[in-house]
Each structure stands twice: as C-alpha cells, then as structure tokens.
Amino acid sequence: MSATADLLETPPPGKLKAFLRLVLIEHSVFALPFAYIATLTAMFLADRKVHWGTLFLVTVAMVALRTFAMAANRIIDREIDARNPRTANRELVTGAVSMRTAYTGSAVALLVFLGAAALLNPLCLALAPVAVVPMVVYPYGKRFTDFPHAILGLAQAMGPVGAWLAVTGSWSWDAVVLGLAVGIWIGGFDLIFGCQDVAADRAEGVRSVPARFGIAAALYGARGCHLVTTALLAWYGVLTQAGPAYYVGLVVVVAAFCYEHSIVKPGDLSRLNRAFFTTNGFVGISLFVFALLDLVLRGLHLA
C-alpha cells in the first residue's frame, strides 16, 4: 500500500468520534444559520420555493469546510496548544487523535467540500479554493499579525456569499453585506475568546489583540464589532425588503449582544464560556428562526 493510501485510510469508529471532538463539530451552529438565511433568501427572491437538494448541499459544504478548517487549525497549532495550560488536553496534544487521523479527516473533509461545490454549480467549484485559503492562513496569522481575528472574520464572511452563489450562480451585494455582518460578529467574539489566553500568548510570543493591547481594549473592540454587526444586519434587512419578523429577530440579537458584554469584564472572565459558546450560538439560531418566519410570512413555500 502506498504512503498516500495509508494516510487516507478510513479511521475506525472510535477514532472518528475522537476526530469529531477534535474539530468541535457542534460549533457549526455559529456560522451555519447565516448560510441558511442567505440560501433561503436567495430562493425566496428567485421563485419563492425551497430547493431542498441545494439546501442539503450547502449544509454539506459548510460543515465540511469548517471541519477542514478546524482540523488544519489543530494540526498547525499543536505545538502552541501543548504549551498552553488551557489547550494542553486537546486531542492532538494528548495523543487521543493521531496526526494520521487528523490529516485523514482534514483531507476527507476537503474532498467532501469540493465535491459539494462541484454539485452546486461551476462557479462554486471555481471559487472553492478562495474559501479554503483563509482557513489555512488563519492559524498562521497569530505568528505574524496582532489581528488574526480579522483573518478569521474574513474566512467566516465567505459562508453567506458562497451560499447565495450556490442558489443563483451569480454575485450578490446583499450576500456580501450579510457576509460582512457574520465575519465582523465572529471576529468580535474571537476577541473575547482570546482574552483567556493573554498570559500564555505573551509568554509564547503568540500574537493577538488581547495579548498586544490588553483585555480591556479587546473587549471594547468586541463591542465595536458587534455594533457594526447590528448595523450591517439592519442594512441587509433593508436590502432584501425584510418584514417585521426579521427585525424582531434583530432586536433579540441586540439583547443577546448586550447580555454577552454585560457578563464579561476585564477583571472578571469567569463567565467567558457562557458569553462565547451559549450566547453566540443563540445569536445565530435565533436570527435564523425569525428570518425564516419572515420569509414564510412573505410567501416562501417550504413544500
């Protein structure tokens, strides 16, 4: 058997479960709802019908690309993770997942993403490498810039744009506005997340806004990001002629942002995980629910 074939050998079920823990598959909840908003809005504007096959392929592409990105991040950062007490128990560091399994999983995820893009339309396939590049650049970003959060935001901003392209096969500035909202939102909560690693990052020379400018500056930056996110989401609603239900969802999102920033303080990061995981997961899901309700009320046919 060749070395390549050996590398791509399918891991047994136990290793698969460990790999899924490695890539935190459940965190797909952050960006996937916004891809659905873009997909369903594009379908509504096209013919007011949900094309379930396309929606399924968008789901596969989004989850596969995120899985590849997380695996690449863990592989590239494994030595940094080993020296950080918070991340020293990650699967690649402890050996719960081998490097071969990580490489195999990332390769399979990338192939699935490219396959889904090819099945969607030729433009999605042609632009697929553009979506892959920032996913790989991001983990290296903390080695050469104090603003790796912006690279993460750029990577995540491509989701809604790609989802819209999947439906229409053409460019849309409406999708760009939604993509920017998503990217700035995720970049903002990555600023919050990075606050817990300031001591380790400074000791290891890992670069980030919290490490360079301090926790207070990072939290103020996150607030600014989420203010811009709110404005962009409102602009997206105007561009797509959204109805009242969408704006009710936006009010819910604003309330979630206010709560998130009220429980994380420069001198008290004890509730950071609640702000990062629970609140931001709620933001995506809640806006999607209200956006879907709005589209249905305006005439989107689900059947």
N, C-alpha and C positions, 0 to 999 in steps of 0.2 A: 504494500500500500504506500502511496506517495505521501510526502510530508504534508502537502496541501490537503489531501483527502483525510489524513489523520487529524489535521487541525479542525476540519469541518465536520468531524464525526458527531452525530447527534447525541447529546448527553442523555443519560438515563433520567427517569422522573425526579429522583432526589436532587440531582444537580440542577435540573430545570427549575425546581422550586427555589433553590438557593440563588440561582441566577435572577429570578424574578424579584427576590428580596433585594438583591444587589442593585437592580435598576429601579427599585421602588415603583413598581408598575402601577400602584394605586394613585400615584401622584399625577397620572394622566388627567385627573379631574381638573387640574389647573387650567390647561390650555384647550382641552377638547371641547368644552361647552362653547367657546368663542368660535371655533371652527364650525360647529353646528349652526351657530347664529348666522355666520356668513353663508354657509351652504343653503340653509333653508330660506334665507332672504333672497339669495340669487334664484332659487327655484320659484319662489313666490313672484318675483319680478318677471321671470321668464314665462311661466304658464300656470302659476298658482297650484302646482302639483308637486308632491314629494316623490322623488325618484329614489326608491329605496336601495336599488343597486348602487347608485352613485354615492348615496349616504354611507352605505356599508364600506365602499372602497375608500372614502375619505377617512372613515374611522380606522380602517386597517393602516392606511398611510400615516396618519397622525401618531398612532400608538407605536408603529414600527420605527418611525423616525425618532420619536422620543426615546424608545428603548435603545436604539443605536447610540444616541447622544449620551444617555446616562452610562452605558457600558464604556464608551470611549472616555468619558469623564473619569470613571473609576479606574480604568486602566492607566490613563495618563497621570492621575494624581495619587497613585497607590503609595508612592514613597512619602509624599507630603502627608497623606492620611495616616501613615504609620507613626509619624512624629507628633500628631495632634491627638491629645487625650480624647477629644470628642469623637474622632473618627477612627481611632485605633482598633475598634471592634468591627469595622466594615469587612465584608466577606473576603475581599481580595487580600486584605491585610492578615486576617486570621487563618486564611487557607480554606475557609468553608467553600469558596469558589476558586478553582484553579485558573491560572492565566489562560490555559487552553479553552476551558469552558467560557470564559469571558470573551475571548476572541471569537469562538464559535458562535456564541449568542449574538455578538455585535454584527458578525458577518451575515448571519441568517436574517437579523432584523433589517439590515441594509438591503439585502436582496428582496425581502418582502416589500419594503418601501418602494423600491424601484419597480417591482412588479405591479404594485397597486397604481403607481403613477402611469405606467405604460397602459394599463387597462382603462384609465380615466380618459386621457386624450394625449395626442403627440406633444402638445405644449407643456403639459405637466411633466412628461418624461424629459423633455429637453431642458426644463428648468430645475429638475430634481437635484442636480449637483449644486446649484446655487443654494438650495436649502440645506444641503449636507455640510458645506464648508464651514459656516459659523458654528455648527455643532461641535466640530473638531477644534476650531480655533479657540472657543471659549475657555476650556480648561487650561490652555497655554496662556490665556490673557492675564491671569494673575501673576505671571512671570515677567511681563513686560509693560503693564499699564496699571495705574491705580483705579481704572474704571472698567474692570472686567464685567461688571453688571450691565454695562451698555451693550457689550457683545452678546450677553445672554438675552437681553431685551430684543436685539436685532434678530437673533435666531428664532425667538418665540413670535415675533411680529409676522413672520412668514406664514404662520399657520392659517389665519383667516384669508390672506391673499391667495394662498395655494388652494384653499377650499373653494373660493369663488371661481378661480380658474378651472377647477375640476368640473364645475357645473356649466360654465359659459364658454370656456376655452378662449376667453378674451380678458384684457386688462380692465380693472375697475378701481377708480379712485375712492369709491365708497369703501371697498375692502381694504385699501391702504389706510384709511382713517381708522377703521376698526383694528387693523393690524398694529398700527402705532399705539392705539389705546392699550392693547394687550401687552405689547413689548414694554411700554413705559410702566404699566402696572406691575409686571413681573420683575422688571429691573428695580422698581421701588421696593417690593417686598424682599428682593435679594439683598438690598442694602440692610434691611432689618435683620435678615438671617445671618449676614456676615458679622454682625455686632458680637455674636457669641464667641468668635474666633480671634478677636483682636490680639490678645496676649500671644497666642500660638503663632499667628500670622507674622507679628512683628519679630518674634524670636527666630522664625524660619525665613524671613525675608519675603513672605508671600504678600502680594500687593492687593489692596482693596481700598475703597473709600473709608470704611471704618478704621482700618489699620493706618492709613495715611493721615486722615483728618480728624479722627476721633468718633466715638459713638454718638455724641450729640449731633455733630454735623451730619452723620449718616442718617439719623432719624429725621432731622429736618429735611434732608434730601428726599427721603422716602415720602414725607408729607407732600412735598412739592410735586413729586412724581404722581401721586395719587390725585392731587388737584388737577393736574394736566390730563390724567386718565379720565376723570369725570367730565371735563370739558370735551374731550375727544369722543366719548361715548354719547354725549348730548349731540354733538355735531353729526355723528353717524346716524342718530335717530332723525335729525332734520333731513339729511341727505337721502335717506331711504323712506321718508314720509311715515315714520313710525307713529303708531297711535298711542292713546293714553296708557295702555297696559305696559308698554315698553318703558315709559317714563316713571311709572310706579316702581318698576324693577330698578331703575336707575336711582331712585330715592332710597330703596333698600340697600343698594350697593354703597351709596354715600354713608348711610348709617353704619354699615359694616366697616367702612374705612375709618369712621370716627371712633368706633369701638376699638378697632385694631390699634390705632395710635394712642388711645387713652390708656391701654394696659401695658404698653412698653415705654419705659422711661430710661434715660441714660444711666441712672443709678439703680435701676431695678429691671433686670431682664428675665426674671423668674417666670413670666408668662409669655415668653417669646414664642415657644412652640405653639401655644394657643393662637397667637396672632398670626404666625406663619402658616401652619397647617390648617387649622379649623376655620379661621376667618376667611382666608383666601380661597379655600375650597368652596366655602359658602358663597363667596362673591361670584365665581363663575357659574355655579349651578343655579343660583337664584336669578341672575340676569338672563340665563338661557330659558328658564321656565317662563319668565314674564315676556321675553321676546317671542317665544313660541306661542304663548297665549295671544299676544298681539297679532301675530301673523295669521293664526286661526280665526280670530275675530274679524280680520280684514279679508278673509276668504281663502286662506291656504287649505287645500284639500289633502288630508292625511291618507286617505284611502286610494 
